Amino acid sequence: MKYLINRIAGKTLFTLAFLAAIFGPLTVLSQENGNLETNTPIVRIVSSDENNNYYSLDLNQMPGFFEKAYLLDLIFSDSKMVIGKTILSEPTLEVFSSKVNDSKEIMECLGSYQLKALQGRKNA
């Protein structure tokens, strides 16, 4: 009987350790980066004129300066977008793009830049 209890306890501990090893890091990433599903949308169109669409990015959803700066760098390297102000301490970042560029594509691109910036912290 003692052997059976020790064997069950050993398997239970192994299972718990395995689950902690799998789900523990996922919980930490979720807490560090926020829940990306609830953080979206980070970007929205705030206005447009005859030539440009103007977007606002919510920088409050970026956890730190590194991620904000990395996001800024990714946007700077994109020839389809121009940054209005580069003040990272403000709650939003203003970006505009020519109406020649598809607004859905620009918003998707900005969303992918957000993910890259959040993942950049893990790779740095």
C-alpha positions in Angstrom: 0.0 0.0 0.0 2.8 2.4 0.9 4.4 1.7 -2.5 1.2 2.6 -4.3 0.8 5.9 -2.4 4.5 6.8 -3.1 4.0 6.0 -6.8 0.8 8.1 -7.1 2.4 11.0 -5.2 5.5 10.8 -7.5 3.3 10.9 -10.6 1.3 13.8 -9.2 4.4 15.8 -8.4 5.8 15.1 -11.8 2.5 16.3 -13.5 2.4 19.4 -11.4 6.0 20.3 -12.1 5.4 19.7 -15.8 2.3 21.9 -15.8 4.2 24.6 -13.9 7.0 24.5 -16.4 4.6 24.9 -19.3 2.1 27.4 -17.9 4.4 29.4 -15.6 6.3 31.2 -18.3 3.1 31.9 -20.2 1.6 33.6 -17.2 4.8 35.7 -16.7 4.7 36.8 -20.4 1.1 37.7 -20.1 1.7 39.8 -17.0 4.8 41.5 -18.6 3.2 42.4 -21.9 -0.4 42.7 -20.9 -3.0 40.6 -22.6 -2.5 41.4 -26.2 -6.0 40.4 -27.0 -7.4 43.0 -24.6 -4.8 45.6 -25.6 -6.0 45.8 -29.1 -6.6 48.1 -30.9 -3.5 50.0 -30.2 -4.1 52.2 -33.2 -7.1 54.1 -34.6 -7.7 56.7 -37.3 -8.4 60.0 -35.7 -8.9 62.2 -38.8 -8.1 62.6 -42.5 -7.8 65.3 -45.1 -7.7 65.2 -48.8 -4.1 63.8 -48.8 -3.5 61.9 -45.6 -5.0 59.7 -42.9 -4.0 60.5 -39.3 -3.6 57.7 -36.8 -3.2 57.7 -33.0 -1.2 54.9 -31.3 -1.9 54.2 -27.6 1.5 54.2 -26.0 0.0 53.4 -22.5 -0.3 49.8 -23.7 3.4 49.6 -24.2 5.0 48.5 -20.9 8.2 50.5 -20.9 10.5 53.0 -22.7 12.4 50.2 -24.5 9.2 48.9 -26.2 8.1 52.5 -27.1 11.5 53.3 -28.6 11.6 50.1 -30.5 8.1 50.8 -31.9 9.2 54.3 -32.9 12.3 52.8 -34.7 10.1 50.3 -36.6 7.8 53.1 -37.7 10.7 55.3 -38.8 12.0 52.6 -41.0 8.7 52.3 -42.8 8.6 54.6 -45.8 4.7 54.6 -45.9 4.4 56.4 -42.5 5.5 59.7 -40.9 5.6 60.3 -37.2 4.0 63.6 -36.1 5.6 63.9 -32.7 8.2 61.7 -31.1 7.5 62.4 -27.4 7.4 59.0 -25.9 6.3 60.2 -22.5 2.9 61.2 -23.9 0.0 58.7 -23.9 -0.3 58.7 -27.7 1.9 58.7 -30.7 0.7 60.6 -33.8 1.4 59.0 -37.2 0.1 59.9 -40.6 0.2 58.3 -44.0 -0.8 59.2 -47.5 -4.2 58.2 -48.6 -2.5 56.3 -51.5 -1.7 53.7 -48.8 -4.6 51.4 -47.7 -5.6 52.4 -44.2 -6.4 48.8 -43.2 -2.9 47.8 -44.3 -1.3 50.7 -42.3 -3.3 49.7 -39.2 -2.3 46.1 -39.5 1.3 47.1 -40.0 1.2 49.3 -36.9 -0.3 46.4 -34.9 2.5 44.1 -36.1 5.1 46.7 -35.1 3.5 46.7 -31.6 3.9 42.9 -31.4 7.5 43.1 -32.6 8.3 45.8 -30.0 6.8 43.7 -27.2 8.7 40.7 -28.3 11.9 42.7 -28.8 12.3 43.0 -25.0 12.5 39.2 -24.7 15.2 39.1 -27.4 17.3 42.0 -26.1 
